């Protein structure tokens, strides 16, 4: 077994406990995914707090950000939004209702499909998402300051490889 680094985290304590009771167990996956899970949960909470002053949740941020990333005219169908965000149409409808009431987006009939709708970011929504994304990136940048630029690049590359090699459940 390799020697532990000086800097310890809660996952190290869990791994040490498993090593005591099950020395035969390869705990490397626990070390990696335990840290990914804890980091994801922590950063999710921090970014949620960064969005709160803008009056939106993470889920609402995702809708606005998806519209923003789509480029001008910042318009997608509810179906496109649902597919991108992996949400049911019911879940999407609730988010769209709230964001529309807040004046951050508007729904309008699709001129090419009488049954379809377009969802478009309003000017107010565009301004808000630009502020909120900056706040979220600032929180993420602060967390990454624990790494050098080279380490951050390496981590991004390794996580890309891991994600590409991990098929999603269907």
C-alpha positions in Angstrom: 0.0 0.0 0.0 1.3 3.5 -0.8 2.1 5.9 1.9 -0.7 8.5 2.6 0.0 12.1 1.7 0.4 14.6 4.5 -2.9 16.3 3.8 -5.7 14.0 5.0 -9.4 14.2 4.2 -12.5 12.4 5.4 -12.2 9.8 2.6 -8.7 8.8 4.0 -10.3 7.9 7.3 -12.9 5.7 5.5 -10.2 4.0 3.5 -8.1 3.3 6.6 -11.1 1.7 8.3 -11.7 -0.6 5.3 -8.0 -1.5 5.3 -8.3 -2.6 8.9 -11.4 -4.8 8.5 -10.9 -5.8 4.8 -7.2 -5.6 3.9 -8.0 -7.7 0.8 -10.3 -5.0 -0.7 -9.0 -2.7 -3.4 -10.3 0.7 -2.2 -8.9 2.8 -5.0 -12.4 3.2 -6.6 -13.8 4.3 -3.2 -11.0 6.9 -2.9 -11.7 8.3 -6.3 -15.5 8.2 -6.4 -15.9 9.1 -2.8 -13.9 12.3 -3.4 -15.8 13.0 -6.7 -19.1 12.6 -4.9 -18.1 14.8 -1.9 -16.6 17.5 -4.2 -19.7 17.5 -6.4 -22.0 17.8 -3.4 -19.9 20.6 -1.8 -19.5 22.5 -5.1 -23.2 22.1 -5.9 -24.1 23.7 -2.5 -21.6 26.5 -3.0 -22.8 27.3 -6.5 -26.4 27.2 -5.3 -25.5 29.8 -2.7 -23.9 31.9 -5.5 -27.1 31.8 -7.5 -29.4 32.6 -4.6 -28.7 36.4 -4.6 -30.0 36.4 -8.2 -33.2 34.7 -7.1 -32.7 31.4 -8.9 -31.9 27.8 -8.0 -29.5 25.5 -9.7 -32.3 24.0 -11.7 -33.5 27.4 -12.9 -29.9 28.4 -13.6 -29.6 25.3 -15.9 -32.6 26.4 -18.0 -31.5 30.0 -18.4 -27.9 28.9 -19.1 -29.0 26.4 -21.7 -31.0 29.2 -23.5 -28.0 31.5 -23.2 -25.6 29.0 -24.6 -27.9 28.4 -27.6 -26.9 31.8 -28.9 -29.1 34.5 -30.4 -32.1 34.6 -30.5 -31.7 32.5 -27.2 -34.7 30.3 -28.2 -35.3 26.6 -27.9 -38.4 24.4 -27.7 -39.4 22.9 -24.4 -38.5 19.5 -25.9 -35.0 20.6 -26.7 -34.6 22.0 -23.2 -35.9 18.8 -21.6 -33.5 16.7 -23.7 -30.5 18.9 -22.9 -31.2 19.0 -19.2 -32.4 15.3 -19.0 -35.7 16.4 -17.4 -39.3 15.2 -17.8 -41.7 17.5 -19.5 -43.5 17.9 -16.2 -40.3 18.9 -14.4 -39.5 21.3 -17.2 -43.0 22.9 -17.2 -42.7 23.8 -13.5 -39.3 25.5 -14.1 -40.6 27.3 -17.1 -43.7 28.6 -15.3 -41.6 30.0 -12.5 -39.1 31.7 -14.8 -41.8 33.1 -17.0 -43.6 34.6 -14.0 -40.3 36.2 -13.0 -40.0 37.7 -16.5 -36.8 35.9 -17.3 -38.2 34.0 -20.3 -41.3 34.0 -22.4 -43.1 31.2 -24.2 -44.7 31.8 -27.6 -46.3 29.6 -30.3 -44.0 27.9 -32.8 -44.9 29.5 -36.1 -44.1 26.3 -37.9 -45.9 23.9 -35.6 -49.3 24.8 -34.1 -48.8 22.4 -31.3 -45.3 23.6 -30.5 -43.9 26.3 -28.3 -40.7 28.4 -28.3 -39.0 29.4 -25.1 -37.0 32.6 -25.4 -34.7 34.3 -22.9 -35.9 37.9 -22.2 -33.5 40.8 -21.8 -34.0 40.6 -18.0 -33.2 36.9 -18.2 -30.1 37.5 -20.3 -28.7 40.1 -17.9 -29.5 37.8 -14.9 -27.9 34.7 -16.4 -24.8 36.6 -17.3 -24.4 37.8 -13.7 -25.2 34.4 -12.2 -22.8 32.5 -14.4 -20.1 34.9 -13.4 -20.9 34.3 -9.7 -20.9 30.5 -10.2 -17.6 30.5 -12.1 -16.0 32.7 -9.4 -16.9 30.0 -6.8 -15.5 27.3 -9.0 -12.3 29.3 -9.7 -11.8 29.8 -6.0 -12.0 26.1 -5.4 -9.5 25.4 -8.2 -7.0 27.8 -6.7 -5.8 24.8 -4.6 -4.3 23.4 -7.8 -1.7 24.8 -10.2 -2.9 25.5 -13.8 -1.1 22.3 -14.9 -2.8 20.2 -12.3 -6.2 21.7 -13.2 -5.6 20.8 -16.8 -4.5 17.3 -15.9 -7.5 16.8 -13.7 -9.9 18.0 -16.5 -8.2 15.6 -18.9 -8.4 12.7 -16.5 -12.1 13.3 -15.7 -12.9 13.6 -19.4 -11.4 10.2 -20.0 -13.2 8.7 -17.0 -16.5 10.1 -18.1 -16.1 9.1 -21.7 -15.3 5.5 -20.5 -18.3 5.3 -18.2 -21.5 4.5 -20.1 -24.7 6.2 -18.8 -27.5 4.0 -17.6 -30.3 4.1 -20.2 
